[in-house]
Amino acid sequence: MSDPNHLSATLFKNADPAAVFAHLEDGGKVTFGAFSSLADRIAVKLMAAGVAPGGRVATQVDKSIEALALYLGTVRAGGAILPLNPAYTDAEVSSFVSDAAPTVFVTSPQREAAHQQLAAQHGVAALFTLEGDGRGTLTDGLEPAAGFVPVGRRAADLAAILYTSGTTGRSKGAMLSHANLSSNAEALVKVWRFTAADRLIHALPIFHTHGLFVATNVALMAGASLSFFNRFDADAVVAAMGDATAMMGVPTFYSRLLNHPGLGAAAPGMRVFISGSAPLLEETHHAFKSVTGHAILERYGMTETGMITSNTYDGARVAGTVGEPLPDVTIRVVDEAGEEDVAPGEIGTVWVKGPNVFGGYWGMPEKTEQEFRGEWFITGDLGRVDENGVLSLVGRAKDLIISGGFNVYPKEVELLLDAVPGVRESAVIGVPHPDFGEGVVAVVVGDGARLAEADVMAAIAPHLARFKQPKRVIFAQELPRNAMGKVTKADLRRSHAGLFG
């Protein structure tokens, strides 16, 4: 008897085939059985297209229940999903496809022509399309999958590659195993008390670990249902609270919900609101509790690790803290030399180990080795742990900006800015933003030519996804530097902290 497909078997262990898995925006319902059957039929099509165990399936599509089934179908075909943000430019997509060498690429019909050339250039065996309404060549003519058995995959086998932008300009593909994803889902179901009685508001994108793996996997494993929205809309989300019990979102969701007049009446019947992917402002935390009676539950995670810590479900949730390590996960807060744990209350770099920690970066063994000390992954985040073991994050050693829940690495933007005629040098920072958590700001030094903010933005826009583009370009005579000549971005962040009010 062959091995079972570890992730698929684990996720569906509590699923009732007749129970509703997804309540769709148009009023339709999809049962666990129907969702599983759709995933099986997609798996059969992927295998016919050449996907073998360990093969990659790249996707750049709009959110839909079919796109979610594509994730599960890829896993059941023995492959590894490579989800890409629909906002990525063709140049960005080309770099990912070149690096990961997928067998199959699924794209939107609107980009089919450009991506046919890209697929041919990088040796992709098959290109399919998938529209936001579920139509496309991927789903056209799907054959029945009676008798299909998911390809056997063990716990350590590759299930996904998620790209995280590199601080030196090159993106890194974090390799996530079946066990990384299943262990994290099991821990979160336990810590957040999810059961088959729950209905989770799912308005997150599914090209990101938060929506694809945290929200989806938790619901599947608990046998819970989803109120499934293709995008966040405050009116629709507030209306859904009458039937829902839980919501997962980024801070931007919560700041926008606070502006909705119906929030106070709709939210009290909910069981829990969970926030992550970016720091939640303390004022948002306090305002939300004042309006709804709910203290938002913050958690902390990374692309490379899934979720690491979470605020307690039962106890007090203190604004600015991200809680304690999940079951079977261990953290350390280590001094600058990387030799000793700092004392409680002192700031150091967060290290983590556990079954959630990824296996390394795709095709980058040297970079992988740099990021690990034995079993410990060095997150690059700065934090402190109090005497009760509760973690608070105070900064990011690698200057990562998280805007609207999406990662923006300054170096990638700076390389483009520095290539703009008339720009001598630049520094990209994140500053507090009332809607996005952090807003991307470019501080530019010219070489004497006359530059306008709009011209600089227009020059880099074709090369960057919209969420990476600066919301403001500030012109300066020079950049602040320390004695070693390094730009002191902390000074820039302080100088422009009030830029967005």
C-alpha positions as CSV (number, residue, x, y, z in Angstrom):
1,M,0.0,0.0,0.0
2,S,1.4,3.4,-1.0
3,D,2.0,6.3,1.4
4,P,-1.0,8.7,1.9
5,N,-0.7,12.3,0.8
6,H,0.3,13.7,4.2
7,L,-1.1,17.2,3.9
8,S,-4.3,16.3,2.1
9,A,-5.1,13.5,4.5
10,T,-4.4,15.7,7.6
11,L,-6.5,18.6,6.3
12,F,-9.5,16.5,5.6
13,K,-9.5,14.3,8.6
14,N,-12.5,16.1,10.2
15,A,-14.3,17.0,7.0
16,D,-17.9,15.9,6.5
17,P,-18.4,15.6,2.8
18,A,-22.1,16.7,3.1
19,A,-21.3,19.8,5.2
20,V,-20.9,23.2,3.6
21,F,-17.3,24.3,3.2
22,A,-17.8,27.6,1.4
23,H,-20.6,30.1,1.3
24,L,-20.0,32.2,-1.9
25,E,-20.8,35.8,-2.6
26,D,-23.5,35.0,-5.1
27,G,-25.4,32.9,-2.6
28,G,-24.0,29.6,-3.8
29,K,-22.7,26.9,-1.5
30,V,-19.9,24.4,-1.9
31,T,-19.7,21.3,0.2
32,F,-16.5,19.6,1.4
33,G,-17.3,16.7,-0.9
34,A,-17.8,19.0,-3.9
35,F,-14.6,20.9,-3.1
36,S,-12.7,17.7,-2.7
37,S,-14.0,16.3,-6.0
38,L,-13.1,19.5,-7.8
39,A,-9.5,19.3,-6.4
40,D,-9.3,15.7,-7.6
41,R,-10.3,16.5,-11.1
42,I,-7.8,19.4,-11.2
43,A,-5.1,17.0,-9.9
44,V,-5.9,14.6,-12.7
45,K,-5.5,17.4,-15.3
46,L,-2.3,18.6,-13.8
47,M,-0.8,15.1,-13.8
48,A,-1.8,14.7,-17.5
49,A,0.0,17.9,-18.2
50,G,3.2,16.5,-16.7
51,V,3.2,17.4,-13.0
52,A,5.2,14.7,-11.2
53,P,6.0,14.3,-7.5
54,G,7.8,17.4,-6.5
55,G,6.9,19.3,-9.7
56,R,5.9,23.0,-9.3
57,V,2.7,24.6,-10.3
58,A,2.9,28.4,-10.6
59,T,-0.3,30.4,-10.3
60,Q,-1.1,34.1,-10.9
61,V,-4.9,34.2,-10.8
62,D,-7.7,36.1,-9.1
63,K,-9.2,34.7,-6.0
64,S,-12.0,32.1,-6.5
65,I,-13.1,28.8,-5.0
66,E,-11.6,27.1,-8.1
67,A,-8.2,28.8,-7.4
68,L,-8.4,27.4,-3.9
69,A,-9.2,24.0,-5.3
70,L,-6.1,24.4,-7.5
71,Y,-4.0,24.6,-4.4
72,L,-5.4,21.3,-3.1
73,G,-5.3,19.7,-6.5
74,T,-1.6,20.5,-6.8
75,V,-0.9,18.9,-3.5
76,R,-2.9,15.8,-4.4
77,A,-1.1,15.6,-7.7
78,G,2.1,15.4,-5.6
79,G,3.2,18.8,-6.7
80,A,4.2,22.0,-4.9
81,I,2.1,25.2,-5.3
82,L,3.8,28.5,-6.3
83,P,1.3,31.2,-5.8
84,L,2.1,34.6,-7.2
85,N,0.5,38.0,-6.5
86,P,-1.7,39.1,-9.4
87,A,-0.2,42.5,-9.0
88,Y,3.3,41.3,-10.0
89,T,4.5,42.6,-13.4
90,D,5.5,40.3,-16.2
91,A,9.2,41.0,-15.4
92,E,8.7,40.0,-11.8
93,V,6.8,36.8,-12.8
94,S,9.5,35.9,-15.3
95,S,12.2,35.9,-12.5
96,F,10.1,33.6,-10.3
97,V,9.3,31.2,-13.2
98,S,12.9,31.2,-14.3
99,D,14.0,30.3,-10.8
100,A,11.4,27.7,-9.8
101,A,11.1,26.0,-13.2
102,P,7.4,25.0,-12.8
103,T,5.9,22.3,-15.0
104,V,2.5,24.1,-15.2
105,F,1.7,27.8,-15.1
106,V,-1.9,28.9,-14.5
107,T,-2.6,32.6,-15.4
108,S,-5.6,34.9,-16.1
109,P,-7.0,35.0,-19.6
110,Q,-6.0,38.7,-19.8
111,R,-2.3,37.9,-19.5
112,E,-2.4,34.6,-21.5
113,A,-0.6,36.0,-24.5
114,A,2.3,37.5,-22.6
115,H,2.6,34.5,-20.4
116,Q,2.6,32.1,-23.4
117,Q,5.9,33.7,-24.4
118,L,7.2,33.6,-20.9
119,A,6.3,29.9,-20.5
120,A,8.0,29.1,-23.8
121,Q,11.1,31.0,-22.8
122,H,11.4,29.1,-19.5
123,G,10.4,25.7,-20.6
124,V,7.0,25.5,-18.9
125,A,5.3,22.4,-20.2
126,A,1.7,23.6,-20.0
127,L,-0.1,27.0,-19.6
128,F,-3.7,27.1,-18.4
129,T,-6.0,30.0,-17.7
130,L,-8.4,30.6,-14.8
131,E,-10.8,33.6,-14.5
132,G,-12.1,35.1,-11.3
133,D,-15.4,33.4,-12.0
134,G,-13.8,30.0,-12.2
135,R,-13.9,29.7,-16.0
136,G,-10.8,29.0,-18.1
137,T,-8.9,26.3,-19.8
138,L,-8.0,24.8,-16.4
139,T,-11.6,24.0,-15.6
140,D,-12.9,23.5,-19.1
141,G,-13.6,19.8,-19.8
142,L,-12.5,18.5,-16.4
143,E,-12.8,14.7,-16.5
144,P,-14.4,12.8,-13.7
145,A,-11.9,11.6,-11.1
146,A,-13.7,8.4,-10.0
147,G,-11.1,6.1,-8.4
148,F,-8.4,8.8,-8.2
149,V,-6.1,8.4,-5.3
150,P,-3.9,11.4,-4.2
151,V,-0.2,10.8,-4.9
152,G,1.6,9.6,-1.8
153,R,3.7,12.3,-0.2
154,R,5.5,12.2,3.1
155,A,5.6,14.8,5.8
156,A,9.0,16.1,4.7
157,D,8.1,16.4,1.0
158,L,7.7,19.8,-0.6
159,A,4.2,21.3,-0.7
160,A,4.8,24.9,-1.6
161,I,7.3,27.5,-2.5
162,L,6.5,31.1,-1.5
163,Y,8.7,33.9,-2.7
164,T,9.8,36.5,-0.3
165,S,11.6,39.6,-1.8
166,G,15.3,39.6,-1.1
167,T,17.0,42.5,0.7
168,T,19.7,42.4,-1.9
169,G,17.3,42.6,-4.8
170,R,16.9,38.8,-5.5
171,S,13.8,37.1,-4.3
172,K,14.0,33.9,-2.2
173,G,11.8,30.9,-2.6
174,A,10.9,29.6,0.9
175,M,10.4,25.8,0.6
176,L,7.5,24.6,2.8
177,S,6.9,20.9,3.5
178,H,3.7,19.0,4.1
179,A,4.6,18.9,7.8
180,N,5.3,22.6,8.0
181,L,1.8,23.4,6.8
182,S,-0.1,20.6,8.6
183,S,1.6,21.1,12.0
184,N,0.9,24.8,11.9
185,A,-2.8,24.3,11.1
186,E,-3.1,21.7,13.9
187,A,-1.5,24.2,16.4
188,L,-3.8,27.0,15.3
189,V,-7.0,25.0,15.4
190,K,-6.1,24.1,19.0
191,V,-5.0,27.6,20.2
192,W,-7.8,29.4,18.5
193,R,-10.5,26.8,19.4
194,F,-11.8,26.2,15.9
195,T,-14.5,23.5,15.5
196,A,-16.9,22.4,12.8
197,A,-19.4,24.8,14.3
198,D,-17.3,27.8,13.2
199,R,-17.9,30.0,10.1
200,L,-14.8,32.0,9.2
201,I,-15.0,35.3,7.2
202,H,-12.3,34.8,4.5
203,A,-11.7,38.0,2.7
204,L,-7.9,37.6,2.4
205,P,-6.0,37.0,-0.8
206,I,-4.9,33.5,-1.5
207,F,-1.4,34.1,-3.0
208,H,-0.1,34.9,0.6
209,T,0.5,32.5,3.5
210,H,-2.2,34.3,5.6
211,G,-5.1,33.6,3.3
212,L,-3.9,30.4,1.6
213,F,-2.4,28.5,4.5
214,V,-3.5,30.0,7.8
215,A,-7.2,30.7,7.1
216,T,-7.9,28.0,4.6
217,N,-6.0,25.2,6.3
218,V,-7.4,26.0,9.7
219,A,-11.0,25.9,8.3
220,L,-10.3,22.6,6.4
221,M,-8.7,20.9,9.4
222,A,-11.5,21.9,11.8
223,G,-14.2,21.0,9.4
224,A,-15.4,24.7,9.7
225,S,-17.0,26.7,6.9
226,L,-16.0,29.8,5.1
227,S,-17.9,33.0,4.2
228,F,-15.8,33.3,1.0
229,F,-15.2,36.7,-0.4
230,N,-13.1,37.3,-3.5
231,R,-11.9,40.6,-2.0
232,F,-12.4,42.7,1.1
233,D,-15.5,44.9,1.1
234,A,-16.5,46.4,4.5
235,D,-20.2,46.3,3.7
236,A,-20.1,42.7,2.8
237,V,-18.0,41.7,5.7
238,V,-20.2,43.5,8.3
239,A,-23.2,41.9,6.8
240,A,-21.6,38.4,7.0
241,M,-21.0,38.8,10.8
242,G,-24.5,37.8,11.5
243,D,-23.8,34.2,10.5
244,A,-20.1,34.1,11.2
245,T,-18.1,33.3,14.3
246,A,-14.6,34.3,13.4
247,M,-12.6,36.5,11.1
248,M,-8.9,36.7,10.1
249,G,-7.6,39.9,8.6
250,V,-4.7,42.3,8.2
251,P,-4.7,45.6,10.2
252,T,-6.0,47.5,7.1
253,F,-9.3,45.4,7.3
254,Y,-9.8,46.5,10.9
255,S,-9.1,50.2,10.4
256,R,-11.6,50.2,7.5
257,L,-14.2,48.3,9.5
258,L,-14.0,51.0,12.2
259,N,-15.3,53.5,9.7
260,H,-18.4,51.3,9.0
261,P,-21.5,52.5,10.9
262,G,-22.9,49.0,11.3
263,L,-19.8,47.4,13.0
264,G,-20.9,48.0,16.6
265,A,-24.2,46.2,16.1
266,A,-22.8,43.3,14.0
267,A,-19.6,42.3,15.8
268,P,-20.8,41.3,19.3
269,G,-22.1,38.0,18.1
270,M,-18.7,37.0,16.7
271,R,-16.4,34.7,18.7
272,V,-12.9,36.0,17.7
273,F,-11.2,38.6,15.5
274,I,-7.6,37.7,14.5
275,S,-5.0,40.0,13.0
276,G,-1.7,39.5,11.4
277,S,0.7,40.1,8.5
278,A,1.6,43.5,9.8
279,P,1.8,45.4,13.1
280,L,-1.6,46.5,14.5
281,L,-1.6,50.0,15.7
282,E,-2.4,50.4,19.4
283,E,-5.0,53.0,18.6
284,T,-6.8,50.5,16.2
285,H,-6.7,47.8,18.9
286,H,-8.3,50.1,21.5
287,A,-10.8,51.7,19.1
288,F,-12.0,48.3,17.9
289,K,-12.5,47.0,21.5
290,S,-14.4,50.2,22.4
291,V,-16.8,49.8,19.4
292,T,-17.3,46.0,19.4
293,G,-16.3,44.8,22.9
294,H,-13.7,42.5,21.2
295,A,-10.0,42.7,21.8
296,I,-8.4,41.7,18.5
297,L,-6.1,38.7,18.8
298,E,-2.7,39.4,17.3
299,R,-0.3,36.7,16.2
300,Y,3.1,36.6,14.6
301,G,4.4,34.7,11.7
302,M,6.6,34.7,8.6
303,T,6.5,33.3,5.1
304,E,9.4,30.9,6.2
305,T,7.7,29.7,9.4
306,G,4.0,30.0,9.2
307,M,2.7,31.2,12.5
308,I,5.1,31.4,15.4
309,T,3.3,33.0,18.4
310,S,-0.3,34.0,19.3
311,N,-2.0,36.0,21.9
312,T,-4.0,33.9,24.3
313,Y,-7.5,33.0,23.5
314,D,-8.8,33.2,27.1
315,G,-6.6,35.7,28.8
316,A,-5.9,39.4,28.3
317,R,-4.7,40.6,24.9
318,V,-2.4,43.5,25.3
319,A,-2.0,45.9,22.4
320,G,1.5,45.7,20.9
321,T,2.1,42.1,22.0
322,V,2.0,39.0,19.8
323,G,1.8,36.4,22.5
324,E,3.5,33.1,23.3
325,P,4.9,30.4,21.1
326,L,2.5,27.9,19.6
327,P,2.6,24.3,20.7
328,D,5.8,22.6,19.7
329,V,7.4,25.9,18.7
330,T,10.2,27.5,20.6
331,I,11.6,31.0,20.4
332,R,14.7,32.7,21.7
333,V,15.6,36.4,21.8
334,V,19.3,36.6,21.2
335,D,22.0,39.2,21.6
336,E,23.7,41.0,18.7
337,A,26.6,38.6,18.7
338,G,24.2,35.7,18.3
339,E,25.7,33.9,21.3
340,E,23.4,34.4,24.3
341,D,19.7,34.9,25.1
342,V,19.0,38.4,26.4
343,A,17.3,39.0,29.7
344,P,13.5,39.4,29.9
345,G,12.6,42.8,28.8
346,E,15.7,43.4,26.7
347,I,15.7,43.7,22.9
348,G,17.3,41.1,20.7
349,T,16.8,39.1,17.5
350,V,14.1,36.6,17.5
351,W,15.1,33.0,16.7
352,V,12.6,30.1,16.2
353,K,12.6,26.4,15.8
354,G,9.8,23.8,15.4
355,P,7.9,21.7,12.9
356,N,6.7,24.9,11.3
357,V,10.1,26.1,10.2
358,F,10.8,25.8,6.4
359,G,13.5,23.7,4.9
360,G,15.4,26.4,3.2
361,Y,15.5,28.7,0.2
362,W,15.0,27.1,-3.2
363,G,18.3,26.9,-5.0
364,M,20.1,29.0,-2.4
365,P,22.0,26.7,-0.1
366,E,24.5,29.4,1.0
367,K,21.7,31.8,1.9
368,T,19.9,29.1,3.7
369,E,23.0,28.3,5.7
370,Q,23.4,32.0,6.6
371,E,19.9,32.1,8.1
372,F,20.2,29.1,10.3
373,R,22.1,28.2,13.4
374,G,21.6,24.5,13.7
375,E,17.8,24.0,14.0
376,W,17.3,27.7,14.8
377,F,16.0,30.0,12.1
378,I,17.1,33.7,12.5
379,T,14.0,35.7,11.7
380,G,15.8,39.1,11.5
381,D,13.0,40.6,13.6
382,L,13.8,42.5,16.8
383,G,11.7,41.8,19.9
384,R,11.6,41.4,23.6
385,V,10.0,38.8,25.8
386,D,8.6,39.8,29.2
387,E,8.8,37.7,32.4
388,N,5.7,35.8,31.4
389,G,7.1,34.7,28.1
390,V,5.0,37.1,26.0
391,L,6.7,38.4,22.9
392,S,6.5,42.0,21.6
393,L,8.1,43.0,18.3
394,V,10.0,46.3,18.2
395,G,11.4,46.4,14.7
396,R,12.9,44.5,11.8
397,A,16.6,44.2,11.5
398,K,16.3,43.8,7.7
399,D,14.3,47.0,7.2
400,L,11.3,45.1,5.9
401,I,8.2,47.2,5.2
402,I,4.8,45.7,5.6
403,S,2.2,47.8,3.8
404,G,-1.4,46.5,3.8
405,G,-0.2,43.1,4.9
406,F,2.3,42.7,2.0
407,N,6.1,42.6,2.3
408,V,8.1,45.4,0.6
409,Y,11.9,45.2,0.7
410,P,13.5,48.6,0.3
411,K,16.5,47.4,-1.7
412,E,14.3,46.2,-4.6
413,V,12.7,49.7,-4.8
414,E,15.9,51.5,-4.3
415,L,17.6,49.8,-7.2
416,L,14.9,51.0,-9.6
417,L,14.9,54.5,-8.1
418,D,18.7,54.8,-8.5
419,A,18.4,54.0,-12.2
420,V,16.0,56.9,-12.8
421,P,17.8,59.7,-14.7
422,G,18.4,62.6,-12.3
423,V,18.5,60.4,-9.1
424,R,21.9,60.2,-7.4
425,E,20.8,58.0,-4.5
426,S,17.7,56.9,-2.6
427,A,16.5,55.4,0.6
428,V,13.1,53.6,1.0
429,I,11.5,53.5,4.4
430,G,8.1,52.6,5.9
431,V,6.3,55.2,8.1
432,P,3.0,54.9,10.0
433,H,0.0,54.9,7.8
434,P,-3.6,55.0,9.2
435,D,-4.9,52.6,6.6
436,F,-2.0,50.4,5.5
437,G,-0.1,50.1,8.8
438,E,3.0,51.3,7.0
439,G,3.2,53.5,3.9
440,V,6.2,53.1,1.5
441,V,8.2,56.4,1.3
442,A,11.1,57.1,-1.0
443,V,13.7,59.7,0.1
444,V,15.6,60.8,-3.1
445,V,18.7,62.8,-3.6
446,G,19.0,64.4,-7.1
447,D,22.2,64.9,-9.1
448,G,21.2,68.5,-10.0
449,A,18.6,67.8,-12.6
450,R,15.1,69.0,-12.0
451,L,12.9,66.2,-10.7
452,A,9.2,66.0,-9.9
453,E,7.6,63.5,-7.6
454,A,5.2,62.3,-10.4
455,D,8.0,61.8,-12.8
456,V,9.9,59.6,-10.4
457,M,6.8,57.5,-9.6
458,A,6.0,57.1,-13.3
459,A,9.5,55.9,-14.1
460,I,9.4,53.0,-11.6
461,A,5.7,52.1,-11.8
462,P,5.9,49.7,-14.8
463,H,8.5,47.6,-12.9
464,L,6.8,47.2,-9.5
465,A,3.6,45.7,-8.2
466,R,1.4,48.6,-7.0
467,F,1.8,47.7,-3.3
468,K,5.5,48.1,-3.6
469,Q,5.3,51.6,-5.1
470,P,6.1,54.6,-2.9
471,K,3.0,56.5,-1.7
472,R,5.3,59.6,-1.5
473,V,8.6,60.7,-2.9
474,I,10.5,63.1,-0.7
475,F,13.4,65.1,-2.1
476,A,16.5,65.7,0.1
477,Q,19.8,67.4,-0.2
478,E,21.5,64.4,1.3
479,L,20.8,61.2,3.3
480,P,21.7,61.0,6.9
481,R,24.7,58.6,7.6
482,N,26.5,57.2,10.6
483,A,30.3,57.3,11.1
484,M,30.7,54.3,8.9
485,G,28.8,56.0,6.0
486,K,25.7,53.8,6.3
487,V,22.4,55.5,5.7
488,T,20.6,55.8,9.1
489,K,17.1,54.9,8.1
490,A,15.9,55.2,11.7
491,D,16.6,59.0,11.4
492,L,14.6,59.1,8.2
493,R,11.7,57.2,9.8
494,R,11.6,59.7,12.7
495,S,11.8,62.7,10.4
496,H,8.9,61.6,8.3
497,A,6.8,59.7,10.9
498,G,3.9,62.2,10.6
499,L,3.8,62.2,6.8
500,F,0.4,60.5,6.6
501,G,-1.2,62.1,9.6
